[in-house]
Amino acid sequence: MSGEGVWKVEVMGPHGGEKVATALLRDGRYFGASADHYSTGSYEVVDDSISWDTHVNQYGKVRAVYGSKKREVDVRFEGKLKKEDKIVGRSQPTHSKKFELKTRLIRLGDIN
């Protein structure tokens, strides 16, 4: 499994998954965005494990993410590829192991 494609990114909250971004994974590069942020980075797939490191920039309404309201934060994700249509794992800021978010990605399509 490669992980390449277009993905809906959700973080798990008290009422289920909250849609936070759309991500594009291709050739080891990660690009994500919403109306108020964008993120860039790189990813790696080994067997059914996938991980990425991203730099997140909030340029619109700054939300409290990972315990603080920072405009920029570096994030590490580690998870598993589940079939061809789902990625599940956890993300956390690289500056602190204190805040960890359950994260799920649902495949939306291919990048042509």
Gaussian input, Z-matrix of N, CA and C with variables (Angstrom, degrees):
# hf/3-21g

backbone

0 1
 N
 C     1     B1
 C     2     B2     1     A1
 N     3     B3     2     A2     1     D1
 C     4     B4     3     A3     2     D2
 C     5     B5     4     A4     3     D3
 N     6     B6     5     A5     4     D4
 C     7     B7     6     A6     5     D5
 C     8     B8     7     A7     6     D6
 N     9     B9     8     A8     7     D7
 C    10    B10     9     A9     8     D8
 C    11    B11    10    A10     9     D9
 N    12    B12    11    A11    10    D10
 C    13    B13    12    A12    11    D11
 C    14    B14    13    A13    12    D12
 N    15    B15    14    A14    13    D13
 C    16    B16    15    A15    14    D14
 C    17    B17    16    A16    15    D15
 N    18    B18    17    A17    16    D16
 C    19    B19    18    A18    17    D17
 C    20    B20    19    A19    18    D18
 N    21    B21    20    A20    19    D19
 C    22    B22    21    A21    20    D20
 C    23    B23    22    A22    21    D21
 N    24    B24    23    A23    22    D22
 C    25    B25    24    A24    23    D23
 C    26    B26    25    A25    24    D24
 N    27    B27    26    A26    25    D25
 C    28    B28    27    A27    26    D26
 C    29    B29    28    A28    27    D27
 N    30    B30    29    A29    28    D28
 C    31    B31    30    A30    29    D29
 C    32    B32    31    A31    30    D30
 N    33    B33    32    A32    31    D31
 C    34    B34    33    A33    32    D32
 C    35    B35    34    A34    33    D33
 N    36    B36    35    A35    34    D34
 C    37    B37    36    A36    35    D35
 C    38    B38    37    A37    36    D36
 N    39    B39    38    A38    37    D37
 C    40    B40    39    A39    38    D38
 C    41    B41    40    A40    39    D39
 N    42    B42    41    A41    40    D40
 C    43    B43    42    A42    41    D41
 C    44    B44    43    A43    42    D42
 N    45    B45    44    A44    43    D43
 C    46    B46    45    A45    44    D44
 C    47    B47    46    A46    45    D45
 N    48    B48    47    A47    46    D46
 C    49    B49    48    A48    47    D47
 C    50    B50    49    A49    48    D48
 N    51    B51    50    A50    49    D49
 C    52    B52    51    A51    50    D50
 C    53    B53    52    A52    51    D51
 N    54    B54    53    A53    52    D52
 C    55    B55    54    A54    53    D53
 C    56    B56    55    A55    54    D54
 N    57    B57    56    A56    55    D55
 C    58    B58    57    A57    56    D56
 C    59    B59    58    A58    57    D57
 N    60    B60    59    A59    58    D58
 C    61    B61    60    A60    59    D59
 C    62    B62    61    A61    60    D60
 N    63    B63    62    A62    61    D61
 C    64    B64    63    A63    62    D62
 C    65    B65    64    A64    63    D63
 N    66    B66    65    A65    64    D64
 C    67    B67    66    A66    65    D65
 C    68    B68    67    A67    66    D66
 N    69    B69    68    A68    67    D67
 C    70    B70    69    A69    68    D68
 C    71    B71    70    A70    69    D69
 N    72    B72    71    A71    70    D70
 C    73    B73    72    A72    71    D71
 C    74    B74    73    A73    72    D72
 N    75    B75    74    A74    73    D73
 C    76    B76    75    A75    74    D74
 C    77    B77    76    A76    75    D75
 N    78    B78    77    A77    76    D76
 C    79    B79    78    A78    77    D77
 C    80    B80    79    A79    78    D78
 N    81    B81    80    A80    79    D79
 C    82    B82    81    A81    80    D80
 C    83    B83    82    A82    81    D81
 N    84    B84    83    A83    82    D82
 C    85    B85    84    A84    83    D83
 C    86    B86    85    A85    84    D84
 N    87    B87    86    A86    85    D85
 C    88    B88    87    A87    86    D86
 C    89    B89    88    A88    87    D87
 N    90    B90    89    A89    88    D88
 C    91    B91    90    A90    89    D89
 C    92    B92    91    A91    90    D90
 N    93    B93    92    A92    91    D91
 C    94    B94    93    A93    92    D92
 C    95    B95    94    A94    93    D93
 N    96    B96    95    A95    94    D94
 C    97    B97    96    A96    95    D95
 C    98    B98    97    A97    96    D96
 N    99    B99    98    A98    97    D97
 C   100   B100    99    A99    98    D98
 C   101   B101   100   A100    99    D99
 N   102   B102   101   A101   100   D100
 C   103   B103   102   A102   101   D101
 C   104   B104   103   A103   102   D102
 N   105   B105   104   A104   103   D103
 C   106   B106   105   A105   104   D104
 C   107   B107   106   A106   105   D105
 N   108   B108   107   A107   106   D106
 C   109   B109   108   A108   107   D107
 C   110   B110   109   A109   108   D108
 N   111   B111   110   A110   109   D109
 C   112   B112   111   A111   110   D110
 C   113   B113   112   A112   111   D111
 N   114   B114   113   A113   112   D112
 C   115   B115   114   A114   113   D113
 C   116   B116   115   A115   114   D114
 N   117   B117   116   A116   115   D115
 C   118   B118   117   A117   116   D116
 C   119   B119   118   A118   117   D117
 N   120   B120   119   A119   118   D118
 C   121   B121   120   A120   119   D119
 C   122   B122   121   A121   120   D120
 N   123   B123   122   A122   121   D121
 C   124   B124   123   A123   122   D122
 C   125   B125   124   A124   123   D123
 N   126   B126   125   A125   124   D124
 C   127   B127   126   A126   125   D125
 C   128   B128   127   A127   126   D126
 N   129   B129   128   A128   127   D127
 C   130   B130   129   A129   128   D128
 C   131   B131   130   A130   129   D129
 N   132   B132   131   A131   130   D130
 C   133   B133   132   A132   131   D131
 C   134   B134   133   A133   132   D132
 N   135   B135   134   A134   133   D133
 C   136   B136   135   A135   134   D134
 C   137   B137   136   A136   135   D135
 N   138   B138   137   A137   136   D136
 C   139   B139   138   A138   137   D137
 C   140   B140   139   A139   138   D138
 N   141   B141   140   A140   139   D139
 C   142   B142   141   A141   140   D140
 C   143   B143   142   A142   141   D141
 N   144   B144   143   A143   142   D142
 C   145   B145   144   A144   143   D143
 C   146   B146   145   A145   144   D144
 N   147   B147   146   A146   145   D145
 C   148   B148   147   A147   146   D146
 C   149   B149   148   A148   147   D147
 N   150   B150   149   A149   148   D148
 C   151   B151   150   A150   149   D149
 C   152   B152   151   A151   150   D150
 N   153   B153   152   A152   151   D151
 C   154   B154   153   A153   152   D152
 C   155   B155   154   A154   153   D153
 N   156   B156   155   A155   154   D154
 C   157   B157   156   A156   155   D155
 C   158   B158   157   A157   156   D156
 N   159   B159   158   A158   157   D157
 C   160   B160   159   A159   158   D158
 C   161   B161   160   A160   159   D159
 N   162   B162   161   A161   160   D160
 C   163   B163   162   A162   161   D161
 C   164   B164   163   A163   162   D162
 N   165   B165   164   A164   163   D163
 C   166   B166   165   A165   164   D164
 C   167   B167   166   A166   165   D165
 N   168   B168   167   A167   166   D166
 C   169   B169   168   A168   167   D167
 C   170   B170   169   A169   168   D168
 N   171   B171   170   A170   169   D169
 C   172   B172   171   A171   170   D170
 C   173   B173   172   A172   171   D171
 N   174   B174   173   A173   172   D172
 C   175   B175   174   A174   173   D173
 C   176   B176   175   A175   174   D174
 N   177   B177   176   A176   175   D175
 C   178   B178   177   A177   176   D176
 C   179   B179   178   A178   177   D177
 N   180   B180   179   A179   178   D178
 C   181   B181   180   A180   179   D179
 C   182   B182   181   A181   180   D180
 N   183   B183   182   A182   181   D181
 C   184   B184   183   A183   182   D182
 C   185   B185   184   A184   183   D183
 N   186   B186   185   A185   184   D184
 C   187   B187   186   A186   185   D185
 C   188   B188   187   A187   186   D186
 N   189   B189   188   A188   187   D187
 C   190   B190   189   A189   188   D188
 C   191   B191   190   A190   189   D189
 N   192   B192   191   A191   190   D190
 C   193   B193   192   A192   191   D191
 C   194   B194   193   A193   192   D192
 N   195   B195   194   A194   193   D193
 C   196   B196   195   A195   194   D194
 C   197   B197   196   A196   195   D195
 N   198   B198   197   A197   196   D196
 C   199   B199   198   A198   197   D197
 C   200   B200   199   A199   198   D198
 N   201   B201   200   A200   199   D199
 C   202   B202   201   A201   200   D200
 C   203   B203   202   A202   201   D201
 N   204   B204   203   A203   202   D202
 C   205   B205   204   A204   203   D203
 C   206   B206   205   A205   204   D204
 N   207   B207   206   A206   205   D205
 C   208   B208   207   A207   206   D206
 C   209   B209   208   A208   207   D207
 N   210   B210   209   A209   208   D208
 C   211   B211   210   A210   209   D209
 C   212   B212   211   A211   210   D210
 N   213   B213   212   A212   211   D211
 C   214   B214   213   A213   212   D212
 C   215   B215   214   A214   213   D213
 N   216   B216   215   A215   214   D214
 C   217   B217   216   A216   215   D215
 C   218   B218   217   A217   216   D216
 N   219   B219   218   A218   217   D217
 C   220   B220   219   A219   218   D218
 C   221   B221   220   A220   219   D219
 N   222   B222   221   A221   220   D220
 C   223   B223   222   A222   221   D221
 C   224   B224   223   A223   222   D222
 N   225   B225   224   A224   223   D223
 C   226   B226   225   A225   224   D224
 C   227   B227   226   A226   225   D225
 N   228   B228   227   A227   226   D226
 C   229   B229   228   A228   227   D227
 C   230   B230   229   A229   228   D228
 N   231   B231   230   A230   229   D229
 C   232   B232   231   A231   230   D230
 C   233   B233   232   A232   231   D231
 N   234   B234   233   A233   232   D232
 C   235   B235   234   A234   233   D233
 C   236   B236   235   A235   234   D234
 N   237   B237   236   A236   235   D235
 C   238   B238   237   A237   236   D236
 C   239   B239   238   A238   237   D237
 N   240   B240   239   A239   238   D238
 C   241   B241   240   A240   239   D239
 C   242   B242   241   A241   240   D240
 N   243   B243   242   A242   241   D241
 C   244   B244   243   A243   242   D242
 C   245   B245   244   A244   243   D243
 N   246   B246   245   A245   244   D244
 C   247   B247   246   A246   245   D245
 C   248   B248   247   A247   246   D246
 N   249   B249   248   A248   247   D247
 C   250   B250   249   A249   248   D248
 C   251   B251   250   A250   249   D249
 N   252   B252   251   A251   250   D250
 C   253   B253   252   A252   251   D251
 C   254   B254   253   A253   252   D252
 N   255   B255   254   A254   253   D253
 C   256   B256   255   A255   254   D254
 C   257   B257   256   A256   255   D255
 N   258   B258   257   A257   256   D256
 C   259   B259   258   A258   257   D257
 C   260   B260   259   A259   258   D258
 N   261   B261   260   A260   259   D259
 C   262   B262   261   A261   260   D260
 C   263   B263   262   A262   261   D261
 N   264   B264   263   A263   262   D262
 C   265   B265   264   A264   263   D263
 C   266   B266   265   A265   264   D264
 N   267   B267   266   A266   265   D265
 C   268   B268   267   A267   266   D266
 C   269   B269   268   A268   267   D267
 N   270   B270   269   A269   268   D268
 C   271   B271   270   A270   269   D269
 C   272   B272   271   A271   270   D270
 N   273   B273   272   A272   271   D271
 C   274   B274   273   A273   272   D272
 C   275   B275   274   A274   273   D273
 N   276   B276   275   A275   274   D274
 C   277   B277   276   A276   275   D275
 C   278   B278   277   A277   276   D276
 N   279   B279   278   A278   277   D277
 C   280   B280   279   A279   278   D278
 C   281   B281   280   A280   279   D279
 N   282   B282   281   A281   280   D280
 C   283   B283   282   A282   281   D281
 C   284   B284   283   A283   282   D282
 N   285   B285   284   A284   283   D283
 C   286   B286   285   A285   284   D284
 C   287   B287   286   A286   285   D285
 N   288   B288   287   A287   286   D286
 C   289   B289   288   A288   287   D287
 C   290   B290   289   A289   288   D288
 N   291   B291   290   A290   289   D289
 C   292   B292   291   A291   290   D290
 C   293   B293   292   A292   291   D291
 N   294   B294   293   A293   292   D292
 C   295   B295   294   A294   293   D293
 C   296   B296   295   A295   294   D294
 N   297   B297   296   A296   295   D295
 C   298   B298   297   A297   296   D296
 C   299   B299   298   A298   297   D297
 N   300   B300   299   A299   298   D298
 C   301   B301   300   A300   299   D299
 C   302   B302   301   A301   300   D300
 N   303   B303   302   A302   301   D301
 C   304   B304   303   A303   302   D302
 C   305   B305   304   A304   303   D303
 N   306   B306   305   A305   304   D304
 C   307   B307   306   A306   305   D305
 C   308   B308   307   A307   306   D306
 N   309   B309   308   A308   307   D307
 C   310   B310   309   A309   308   D308
 C   311   B311   310   A310   309   D309
 N   312   B312   311   A311   310   D310
 C   313   B313   312   A312   311   D311
 C   314   B314   313   A313   312   D312
 N   315   B315   314   A314   313   D313
 C   316   B316   315   A315   314   D314
 C   317   B317   316   A316   315   D315
 N   318   B318   317   A317   316   D316
 C   319   B319   318   A318   317   D317
 C   320   B320   319   A319   318   D318
 N   321   B321   320   A320   319   D319
 C   322   B322   321   A321   320   D320
 C   323   B323   322   A322   321   D321
 N   324   B324   323   A323   322   D322
 C   325   B325   324   A324   323   D323
 C   326   B326   325   A325   324   D324
 N   327   B327   326   A326   325   D325
 C   328   B328   327   A327   326   D326
 C   329   B329   328   A328   327   D327
 N   330   B330   329   A329   328   D328
 C   331   B331   330   A330   329   D329
 C   332   B332   331   A331   330   D330
 N   333   B333   332   A332   331   D331
 C   334   B334   333   A333   332   D332
 C   335   B335   334   A334   333   D333

   B1=1.4457
   B2=1.5178
   B3=1.3116
   B4=1.4593
   B5=1.5251
   B6=1.3178
   B7=1.4515
   B8=1.5169
   B9=1.3264
   B10=1.4658
   B11=1.5168
   B12=1.3324
   B13=1.4473
   B14=1.5153
   B15=1.3340
   B16=1.4544
   B17=1.5185
   B18=1.3373
   B19=1.4549
   B20=1.5253
   B21=1.3218
   B22=1.4585
   B23=1.5264
   B24=1.3348
   B25=1.4594
   B26=1.5237
   B27=1.3196
   B28=1.4617
   B29=1.5220
   B30=1.3423
   B31=1.4582
   B32=1.5180
   B33=1.3073
   B34=1.4530
   B35=1.5282
   B36=1.3233
   B37=1.4558
   B38=1.5182
   B39=1.3190
   B40=1.4614
   B41=1.5243
   B42=1.3379
   B43=1.4694
   B44=1.5269
   B45=1.3251
   B46=1.4540
   B47=1.5163
   B48=1.3414
   B49=1.4533
   B50=1.5200
   B51=1.3244
   B52=1.4638
   B53=1.5251
   B54=1.3330
   B55=1.4615
   B56=1.5303
   B57=1.3295
   B58=1.4604
   B59=1.5258
   B60=1.3395
   B61=1.4651
   B62=1.5208
   B63=1.3144
   B64=1.4554
   B65=1.5164
   B66=1.3343
   B67=1.4605
   B68=1.5202
   B69=1.3262
   B70=1.4589
   B71=1.5191
   B72=1.3282
   B73=1.4562
   B74=1.5167
   B75=1.3417
   B76=1.4562
   B77=1.5197
   B78=1.3297
   B79=1.4684
   B80=1.5247
   B81=1.3357
   B82=1.4510
   B83=1.5147
   B84=1.3223
   B85=1.4691
   B86=1.5202
   B87=1.3359
   B88=1.4633
   B89=1.5258
   B90=1.3319
   B91=1.4558
   B92=1.5218
   B93=1.3171
   B94=1.4565
   B95=1.5194
   B96=1.3441
   B97=1.4647
   B98=1.5150
   B99=1.3445
   B100=1.4561
   B101=1.5253
   B102=1.3054
   B103=1.4616
   B104=1.5274
   B105=1.3343
   B106=1.4621
   B107=1.5236
   B108=1.3194
   B109=1.4674
   B110=1.5218
   B111=1.3244
   B112=1.4618
   B113=1.5235
   B114=1.3304
   B115=1.4607
   B116=1.5211
   B117=1.3258
   B118=1.4559
   B119=1.5170
   B120=1.3160
   B121=1.4564
   B122=1.5121
   B123=1.3141
   B124=1.4594
   B125=1.5177
   B126=1.3395
   B127=1.4612
   B128=1.5179
   B129=1.3456
   B130=1.4588
   B131=1.5218
   B132=1.3286
   B133=1.4602
   B134=1.5188
   B135=1.3381
   B136=1.4604
   B137=1.5239
   B138=1.3293
   B139=1.4677
   B140=1.5319
   B141=1.3346
   B142=1.4685
   B143=1.5272
   B144=1.3430
   B145=1.4604
   B146=1.5234
   B147=1.3336
   B148=1.4589
   B149=1.5235
   B150=1.3278
   B151=1.4595
   B152=1.5224
   B153=1.3301
   B154=1.4498
   B155=1.5114
   B156=1.3220
   B157=1.4561
   B158=1.5178
   B159=1.3360
   B160=1.4598
   B161=1.5226
   B162=1.3084
   B163=1.4625
   B164=1.5246
   B165=1.3376
   B166=1.4605
   B167=1.5241
   B168=1.3279
   B169=1.4660
   B170=1.5209
   B171=1.3362
   B172=1.4676
   B173=1.5287
   B174=1.3175
   B175=1.4600
   B176=1.5226
   B177=1.2812
   B178=1.4576
   B179=1.5121
   B180=1.3072
   B181=1.4583
   B182=1.5348
   B183=1.3205
   B184=1.4622
   B185=1.5195
   B186=1.3241
   B187=1.4654
   B188=1.5215
   B189=1.3097
   B190=1.4591
   B191=1.5236
   B192=1.3090
   B193=1.4598
   B194=1.5241
   B195=1.3036
   B196=1.4660
   B197=1.5309
   B198=1.3249
   B199=1.4538
   B200=1.5091
   B201=1.3401
   B202=1.4648
   B203=1.5272
   B204=1.3263
   B205=1.4623
   B206=1.5268
   B207=1.3093
   B208=1.4581
   B209=1.5290
   B210=1.3048
   B211=1.4686
   B212=1.5283
   B213=1.3272
   B214=1.4629
   B215=1.5181
   B216=1.3251
   B217=1.4624
   B218=1.5259
   B219=1.3190
   B220=1.4642
   B221=1.5268
   B222=1.3405
   B223=1.4622
   B224=1.5228
   B225=1.3202
   B226=1.4711
   B227=1.5199
   B228=1.3409
   B229=1.4630
   B230=1.5154
   B231=1.3404
   B232=1.4608
   B233=1.5135
   B234=1.3390
   B235=1.4528
   B236=1.5123
   B237=1.3327
   B238=1.4620
   B239=1.5160
   B240=1.3234
   B241=1.4564
   B242=1.5255
   B243=1.3196
   B244=1.4560
   B245=1.5160
   B246=1.3108
   B247=1.4628
   B248=1.5252
   B249=1.3134
   B250=1.4633
   B251=1.5162
   B252=1.3503
   B253=1.4623
   B254=1.5278
   B255=1.3260
   B256=1.4532
   B257=1.5320
   B258=1.3344
   B259=1.4627
   B260=1.5250
   B261=1.3175
   B262=1.4677
   B263=1.5205
   B264=1.3261
   B265=1.4535
   B266=1.5041
   B267=1.3341
   B268=1.4696
   B269=1.5239
   B270=1.3299
   B271=1.4606
   B272=1.5192
   B273=1.3278
   B274=1.4623
   B275=1.5272
   B276=1.3349
   B277=1.4680
   B278=1.5208
   B279=1.3134
   B280=1.4656
   B281=1.5230
   B282=1.3331
   B283=1.4611
   B284=1.5315
   B285=1.3421
   B286=1.4635
   B287=1.5207
   B288=1.2955
   B289=1.4689
   B290=1.5275
   B291=1.3289
   B292=1.4575
   B293=1.5356
   B294=1.3344
   B295=1.4601
   B296=1.5185
   B297=1.3140
   B298=1.4488
   B299=1.5240
   B300=1.3293
   B301=1.4566
   B302=1.5223
   B303=1.3200
   B304=1.4593
   B305=1.5216
   B306=1.3228
   B307=1.4579
   B308=1.5196
   B309=1.3388
   B310=1.4706
   B311=1.5258
   B312=1.3147
   B313=1.4507
   B314=1.5214
   B315=1.3181
   B316=1.4590
   B317=1.5280
   B318=1.2955
   B319=1.4691
   B320=1.5246
   B321=1.3420
   B322=1.4678
   B323=1.5115
   B324=1.3332
   B325=1.4595
   B326=1.5081
   B327=1.3360
   B328=1.4496
   B329=1.5205
   B330=1.3111
   B331=1.4577
   B332=1.5304
   B333=1.2953
   B334=1.4787
   B335=1.5059
   A1=109.39
   A2=116.60
   A3=119.22
   A4=114.10
   A5=119.04
   A6=121.72
   A7=113.30
   A8=117.51
   A9=119.49
   A10=111.15
   A11=116.02
   A12=120.57
   A13=112.43
   A14=114.10
   A15=123.32
   A16=106.92
   A17=117.33
   A18=122.32
   A19=112.26
   A20=117.41
   A21=123.42
   A22=106.48
   A23=117.77
   A24=123.05
   A25=109.11
   A26=116.17
   A27=122.18
   A28=109.49
   A29=116.03
   A30=120.64
   A31=106.94
   A32=115.54
   A33=120.52
   A34=110.34
   A35=114.79
   A36=121.90
   A37=110.05
   A38=117.43
   A39=120.42
   A40=113.82
   A41=117.16
   A42=120.30
   A43=112.13
   A44=117.06
   A45=121.04
   A46=111.36
   A47=115.02
   A48=120.45
   A49=112.55
   A50=116.40
   A51=122.07
   A52=107.78
   A53=116.80
   A54=120.83
   A55=108.65
   A56=116.82
   A57=120.14
   A58=113.68
   A59=118.09
   A60=118.77
   A61=110.96
   A62=113.82
   A63=122.56
   A64=105.84
   A65=116.88
   A66=121.04
   A67=110.61
   A68=114.97
   A69=122.68
   A70=107.63
   A71=116.75
   A72=122.15
   A73=107.91
   A74=115.46
   A75=119.45
   A76=110.33
   A77=115.34
   A78=122.23
   A79=112.56
   A80=117.11
   A81=121.06
   A82=114.89
   A83=118.03
   A84=122.00
   A85=110.00
   A86=115.85
   A87=123.81
   A88=108.04
   A89=116.73
   A90=123.12
   A91=107.58
   A92=117.50
   A93=120.93
   A94=110.12
   A95=115.89
   A96=119.03
   A97=110.83
   A98=113.90
   A99=122.86
   A100=105.70
   A101=117.24
   A102=120.34
   A103=112.44
   A104=117.98
   A105=121.31
   A106=115.06
   A107=118.15
   A108=118.41
   A109=110.44
   A110=114.81
   A111=120.66
   A112=107.48
   A113=115.72
   A114=120.29
   A115=109.39
   A116=115.34
   A117=122.00
   A118=108.63
   A119=115.45
   A120=118.62
   A121=111.88
   A122=114.97
   A123=121.05
   A124=109.30
   A125=115.06
   A126=120.12
   A127=110.09
   A128=114.05
   A129=121.28
   A130=108.40
   A131=115.60
   A132=122.12
   A133=108.88
   A134=116.22
   A135=122.36
   A136=106.27
   A137=115.81
   A138=122.34
   A139=108.85
   A140=119.05
   A141=120.08
   A142=112.09
   A143=117.48
   A144=121.80
   A145=109.84
   A146=115.63
   A147=121.12
   A148=107.91
   A149=115.76
   A150=120.63
   A151=107.90
   A152=115.75
   A153=120.04
   A154=111.13
   A155=113.26
   A156=123.03
   A157=106.73
   A158=116.58
   A159=120.90
   A160=111.02
   A161=114.38
   A162=122.36
   A163=105.68
   A164=116.56
   A165=122.64
   A166=109.19
   A167=115.78
   A168=122.82
   A169=108.36
   A170=117.00
   A171=121.63
   A172=107.29
   A173=117.01
   A174=120.17
   A175=112.34
   A176=117.21
   A177=121.48
   A178=108.83
   A179=115.42
   A180=121.05
   A181=108.41
   A182=116.53
   A183=120.79
   A184=108.88
   A185=115.21
   A186=121.71
   A187=109.76
   A188=115.47
   A189=120.24
   A190=107.67
   A191=116.01
   A192=122.04
   A193=107.51
   A194=117.14
   A195=122.72
   A196=111.26
   A197=116.62
   A198=120.87
   A199=117.08
   A200=118.26
   A201=119.16
   A202=110.34
   A203=115.40
   A204=121.88
   A205=109.13
   A206=116.67
   A207=121.17
   A208=109.27
   A209=115.96
   A210=120.33
   A211=111.14
   A212=117.27
   A213=121.16
   A214=110.08
   A215=115.90
   A216=121.47
   A217=109.19
   A218=116.46
   A219=122.20
   A220=107.91
   A221=115.53
   A222=121.52
   A223=110.27
   A224=115.78
   A225=123.40
   A226=108.18
   A227=116.92
   A228=123.23
   A229=108.36
   A230=116.15
   A231=121.89
   A232=107.97
   A233=116.11
   A234=118.85
   A235=113.26
   A236=113.65
   A237=122.07
   A238=110.25
   A239=115.55
   A240=121.85
   A241=107.39
   A242=116.70
   A243=122.16
   A244=107.76
   A245=116.31
   A246=122.16
   A247=107.93
   A248=117.77
   A249=121.05
   A250=112.04
   A251=117.78
   A252=118.80
   A253=115.14
   A254=118.66
   A255=119.54
   A256=110.86
   A257=115.06
   A258=123.17
   A259=106.37
   A260=117.27
   A261=120.84
   A262=109.45
   A263=115.61
   A264=119.91
   A265=111.82
   A266=114.94
   A267=121.48
   A268=108.99
   A269=114.45
   A270=119.89
   A271=109.31
   A272=114.90
   A273=119.76
   A274=108.66
   A275=115.84
   A276=118.52
   A277=109.72
   A278=116.27
   A279=118.86
   A280=112.02
   A281=118.06
   A282=120.73
   A283=112.90
   A284=117.64
   A285=120.08
   A286=110.08
   A287=116.38
   A288=121.10
   A289=110.86
   A290=116.35
   A291=122.36
   A292=112.80
   A293=116.79
   A294=120.78
   A295=110.17
   A296=115.50
   A297=122.12
   A298=108.16
   A299=117.00
   A300=121.33
   A301=110.50
   A302=116.45
   A303=119.86
   A304=106.43
   A305=115.70
   A306=121.26
   A307=109.46
   A308=114.40
   A309=120.11
   A310=108.18
   A311=116.63
   A312=121.83
   A313=108.86
   A314=115.62
   A315=122.77
   A316=108.13
   A317=116.60
   A318=121.52
   A319=110.66
   A320=115.21
   A321=121.43
   A322=112.42
   A323=117.73
   A324=119.49
   A325=111.99
   A326=114.11
   A327=122.64
   A328=111.05
   A329=116.13
   A330=122.10
   A331=105.93
   A332=116.83
   A333=120.75
   A334=111.06
   D1=139.74
   D2=-174.19
   D3=-102.41
   D4=-29.56
   D5=-176.35
   D6=85.46
   D7=-9.35
   D8=-178.55
   D9=-66.01
   D10=143.72
   D11=175.74
   D12=146.15
   D13=-169.88
   D14=176.73
   D15=-104.84
   D16=130.67
   D17=-171.91
   D18=-131.11
   D19=142.07
   D20=169.21
   D21=-88.35
   D22=127.67
   D23=-177.87
   D24=-102.92
   D25=127.13
   D26=177.74
   D27=-127.43
   D28=141.93
   D29=169.91
   D30=-110.64
   D31=145.42
   D32=-175.91
   D33=-86.75
   D34=128.80
   D35=177.83
   D36=-122.97
   D37=-168.62
   D38=-177.39
   D39=-65.69
   D40=-19.56
   D41=-178.27
   D42=-115.67
   D43=23.24
   D44=179.35
   D45=106.20
   D46=-156.88
   D47=-176.52
   D48=-81.13
   D49=132.64
   D50=174.78
   D51=-106.75
   D52=123.44
   D53=179.06
   D54=-69.81
   D55=123.48
   D56=-176.40
   D57=-120.07
   D58=-17.25
   D59=-176.37
   D60=-169.50
   D61=169.16
   D62=166.18
   D63=-116.83
   D64=133.60
   D65=-177.73
   D66=-120.45
   D67=145.95
   D68=174.28
   D69=-116.68
   D70=123.05
   D71=177.59
   D72=-116.51
   D73=122.20
   D74=-179.92
   D75=-157.78
   D76=133.59
   D77=175.35
   D78=50.54
   D79=40.26
   D80=176.97
   D81=81.37
   D82=2.90
   D83=-179.78
   D84=-108.77
   D85=142.92
   D86=179.06
   D87=-117.37
   D88=127.84
   D89=174.25
   D90=-131.78
   D91=129.99
   D92=179.35
   D93=-139.51
   D94=155.60
   D95=179.20
   D96=-162.76
   D97=158.71
   D98=169.57
   D99=-141.14
   D100=-166.91
   D101=179.15
   D102=-68.77
   D103=-20.97
   D104=-174.44
   D105=-123.58
   D106=5.72
   D107=179.82
   D108=-157.13
   D109=163.93
   D110=167.59
   D111=-142.44
   D112=156.19
   D113=178.94
   D114=-141.78
   D115=146.18
   D116=178.61
   D117=-134.67
   D118=150.47
   D119=178.85
   D120=177.06
   D121=-158.34
   D122=-179.56
   D123=-136.06
   D124=153.11
   D125=179.27
   D126=-130.87
   D127=162.49
   D128=179.60
   D129=-140.81
   D130=138.61
   D131=176.55
   D132=-117.85
   D133=128.54
   D134=174.05
   D135=-131.07
   D136=113.35
   D137=-175.01
   D138=55.88
   D139=-117.38
   D140=179.62
   D141=-104.05
   D142=10.73
   D143=177.53
   D144=-97.78
   D145=143.41
   D146=177.84
   D147=-137.13
   D148=141.21
   D149=177.83
   D150=-143.64
   D151=153.71
   D152=173.47
   D153=-150.75
   D154=156.97
   D155=174.29
   D156=-120.68
   D157=126.85
   D158=-178.64
   D159=-130.95
   D160=156.57
   D161=172.01
   D162=-111.52
   D163=118.83
   D164=-176.14
   D165=-101.63
   D166=131.21
   D167=177.57
   D168=-119.41
   D169=119.66
   D170=174.34
   D171=-97.56
   D172=121.06
   D173=-177.01
   D174=-116.84
   D175=-12.59
   D176=178.34
   D177=-103.76
   D178=-131.93
   D179=176.57
   D180=-65.72
   D181=117.13
   D182=-178.47
   D183=-80.56
   D184=122.26
   D185=179.13
   D186=-100.25
   D187=151.79
   D188=173.42
   D189=-74.08
   D190=111.92
   D191=179.60
   D192=-126.99
   D193=134.41
   D194=-179.74
   D195=57.44
   D196=37.17
   D197=172.27
   D198=85.99
   D199=2.13
   D200=178.86
   D201=-151.27
   D202=162.79
   D203=177.90
   D204=-103.41
   D205=71.98
   D206=178.89
   D207=-99.13
   D208=143.66
   D209=176.31
   D210=-71.51
   D211=-29.81
   D212=-179.35
   D213=-132.66
   D214=141.22
   D215=178.42
   D216=-153.80
   D217=143.14
   D218=174.01
   D219=-95.11
   D220=134.61
   D221=-173.74
   D222=-128.08
   D223=140.24
   D224=174.94
   D225=-113.84
   D226=132.03
   D227=175.58
   D228=-118.31
   D229=139.01
   D230=172.72
   D231=-136.04
   D232=129.14
   D233=-177.51
   D234=-161.88
   D235=-165.83
   D236=-177.20
   D237=-127.77
   D238=143.90
   D239=171.41
   D240=-82.38
   D241=122.09
   D242=178.91
   D243=-109.15
   D244=108.91
   D245=-173.06
   D246=57.71
   D247=-149.70
   D248=178.99
   D249=-101.98
   D250=-2.43
   D251=-170.39
   D252=-121.41
   D253=7.36
   D254=-177.53
   D255=-149.68
   D256=141.65
   D257=172.18
   D258=-126.05
   D259=130.99
   D260=177.40
   D261=-128.98
   D262=143.52
   D263=179.25
   D264=177.26
   D265=-153.83
   D266=-177.05
   D267=-135.70
   D268=143.22
   D269=175.18
   D270=-123.26
   D271=149.51
   D272=179.17
   D273=-155.23
   D274=155.15
   D275=177.89
   D276=-69.28
   D277=147.04
   D278=-178.63
   D279=-74.23
   D280=-19.37
   D281=-179.16
   D282=-82.86
   D283=-9.36
   D284=-177.61
   D285=-154.70
   D286=134.08
   D287=175.90
   D288=-91.81
   D289=3.82
   D290=-174.60
   D291=-73.68
   D292=-36.01
   D293=-175.31
   D294=-110.57
   D295=119.68
   D296=-177.50
   D297=-131.40
   D298=133.79
   D299=179.79
   D300=-117.00
   D301=130.01
   D302=170.61
   D303=-66.66
   D304=130.74
   D305=-174.56
   D306=-129.70
   D307=140.34
   D308=179.98
   D309=-134.14
   D310=138.36
   D311=174.78
   D312=-120.69
   D313=135.67
   D314=177.93
   D315=-114.61
   D316=127.50
   D317=-177.16
   D318=-68.87
   D319=128.90
   D320=177.72
   D321=-101.51
   D322=-29.20
   D323=-179.04
   D324=170.66
   D325=-175.57
   D326=179.94
   D327=-90.34
   D328=159.18
   D329=169.48
   D330=-99.73
   D331=118.92
   D332=-178.43
   D333=-98.95

